[in-house]
Amino acid sequence: MNAMARTARAITAPNDSISPELKQILRTLKLGKMLDTLPERLALARTQQLPYVDFLELLLADEVSRRDTNSAMLRARSAGLDPGMRLDTWDPAAAVRFDQQLWNELCSLRFVEAAHGALLLGPVGVGKTHLATAIGHAAVRRRYPVHMTRADKLFKRLKAARLDNTLDAEMRRLAHVQVLIIDDLCLQALDATETADFYELVVEKHHKTSIVITSNREPNEWLAMMADPLLAQSAVDRLTSTAHELVIEGESYRQRQRPGRHVE
């Protein structure tokens, strides 16, 4: 009995058993994950008396969706995104406040299409990193190149690149990332080298690709945290001129996630 006949028998069989031969065929074709949902789809096909073509389309649509999801997960991991910080894992009951209309606009990613930026500002613990990461996940699903890093790690990496003469290559890579997310900018003071690197990065990305920044400080406070006032002013002016500024206020989001805490 050929494969088509075995599949037809499986659809019309009184139970949803799948033959070892069919399992082997799917695995040979690297479609083994179909076996996770095939019994359910067989039952649906029998109940709704689906034509063979519709049944095949349903199976292949499942596989496409599964592969898209897996691909997005791999790209998110490569981008440095925390898998647990997505929009659907944000606690809507969090005691924080921000402009919901502006947030919806950021989630649309139109700012990325326009090569604008986004600044997520607010005190410690209000969820800035979570929201920035959620934007990153949304961009990954749209297949934008994304990279997320903490500011201190970014500047350390650029200093290391100077030592092995790869700074230009590293800067080009960061400049071409469609969505660069820098977490906790100016949490501590930037020395002369870090200030110069920040300036170069902003200049390279200005009007070309997007920067998303989280910070506990407002942009005018960044100037005092950078070693070179002129480079700092130039970088901050460019950045803020095309960036959407989302201010997040309220109680610490992290405190709501403490183990054992009961939240009404």
Phi, psi and omega in degrees: 000130182281175185296319181297320180293320178296320178296317179299319178296321180297322182292323186264357182293153181288348175229178186258027179292144181244128185292151176301327179296316179294321177300317181294321179298314181297320180291324178297323179276007182060038177242025184300332180294342176299334183295338180293327184244355184299316178302319179296318180291325176297317179297319179295317180298319180291317182296317183265002180051052182291139171297156182303319182296318179294322178295316179296318179299320179296316180297315182291326176296321175301316183293319178298315180297318180296316181292322177298317180297314179296319179297317179297321179296318179294318180291325177294320178295317179297329180282352180084023182270134175294122183295340181271354183256074178245169180298322183285349177259000176289133181280109181294345179270003180301139184277056178234158182230138173201167182289105184295324179295318178294320178299317178299322178295318178297321180294336178289341181066018175295332178294330177290317178299327181271002183058039174262179181241181177215133177245122177252109190241147177161172183290176182300136168085005185273001175103018181299314181297318180300313182292321178296319178295322178299321175298318178300316178298318178298319179293322177299318179295332175276002179069028170280140171295128185229143171217131178239136180207152171287146184301316182297322179291323178300311183291327175295320180295322179291324176295319178296324179295331176296324185290329180250019174060036177245015184299315181299318180295319180294319178296319178297319179298313180293324180295328183270351174295126185295322179229104177260119181253119180249116185263137175062050175291138178060029170295329173225164185297147177261132177281183185299318180294316180295321178296317179296320179294320178297316178301310182300319181295315180296317180297317182294327184266348185301124180065012181241308178222175190257144171242130173247126184235137168250145180201147173278351183244152176281157183307322180292340175280338180298327185302320181286346182266357183249146190288325183250108184301322183290313177296321180298312180299317181295317181293312183295322179297314178298314184297311184286339182292338182233016185252140170279135185247109179256113180263125183248126183234160175129194181283161181299125177292326182295325183296333178288342184262007179297138179301133176084355180281132178264122180247125180290000000 
